[in-house]
Amino acid sequence: MEHLKPLEHKFKALFFKTLSPLLEKGRANFSSIDGAKISKVLFLRPEKIGDMVISLPVFDGLRQSFPDIRISILGSPKNFPLIKDDPRFDKIFLYRKSIWKDPATMLRIRKEKFDCVVDMICDDSVTALFMSQFLAPGKPRIGVGKNKFRQYYDFNYDHRMNNTGHIIDNTLKLLNAFDIDLSEVSEFAPPFLSDKSKSKSSEFFNDLAGSGTVELRVGINISAGSPTRVWQQAKFVALVNSILKSSSKAQIILFSMPYERGRAAEIISKCDSKVFLIPGGLSLEDVSAIISKLDVLITPDTSLVHIARAFKVQVVGLYTRFMKNFILWKPFGQESGTVVSDNDDNIHDITHQQVYAEFRKVSELKQAVG
């Protein structure tokens, strides 16, 4: 599908050029929105899981200041598993990139008559721009990271003007449109966990209770969405054995996608004791519940980084050298915990010694803090 991307971009550019005269410009005299005078806000976040995780502090910050506001969200099939049961949201809509399903969804949203639309996509997006105009015509439109399309939003925080800051801090700047004091908003907002998911997590760890005394629970995720972020199996084996050799009371929990459970089993077979694979058939919410009970999570650059940090679990993340992405998306609120490759293309040159050294830093910090 990647080879179709240039064609998609050309089509969107033509679409924008044709219809841009019909777009409403943002208000030049925009002042902050009084959340006490509105009742329904729509957020646009039809992206990946990690994008949704880092957005949760915004929703909590808005509700903290204005508890009567009903928040609805336009998500995607990718991030829906994270929010499907989340009581933060009054209504959840899905953008499926389907000409057969999306028009009906857009009309249904428009009938809700939202008081405000918040476009959370941190870039210029033709799709989000048109949705922000169509879904709540005439209402305030709040954006972040807009450059070329800045003129069509009533409020925009462009993080590129400052060229610094974590994606969580940048996204929270949206709340300035509601005159919310960001110093009173927590940057940590865990995903919702149902009682069922919490129970599954407790049962999993209870089943491991016979493996001996545990003072340090370490999660290791072996899966990533791209081959460039997949670390070699032998390095995982060496890392696990190094951790267990130095920390006799550590317990290792392996995380993997279903299609890599065989690979995880091979890693376990080559390691010492106290290495366990998460159960099969878990939902993302169930996995999040297990992560919430860890002390440290070691993982390539995936959404699990942000899920773990939302629960204030220490993270060791493996990253390519692409600095812009690294600065924006590194584990939030940690001085250490990152291992960066010497190239922009993959993490294959990262050694297990480098990861182990960073693990020692964050685990010692965890034990010091308690």
Secondary structure, 3 states (H helix, E strand, C coil): CHHHHHHHHHHHHHHHHHHHHHCCCCCCCCCCCCHHHCCEEEEECCCCHHHHHCCHHHHHHHHHHCCCCEEEEEECCCCHHHHCCCCCCCEEEECCCCCCCHHHHHHHHHCCCCCEEEECCCCCCHHHHHHHHHCCCCCCEEEECCCCCHHHCCEEECHHHCCCCCHHHHHHHHHHHHCCCHHHCCCCCCCCCCHHHHHHHHHHHHHCHHHCCCCEEEEEECCCCCHHHCCCHHHHHHHHHHHHHHCCCEEEEEECCHHHHHHHHHHHHCCCCCEEECCCCCCHHHHHHHHCCCCEEEEECCHHHHHHHHCCCEEEEEECCCHHHHHHHCCCCCCCCEEECCCCCCCCCCCHHHHHHHHHHHHHHHHHHC
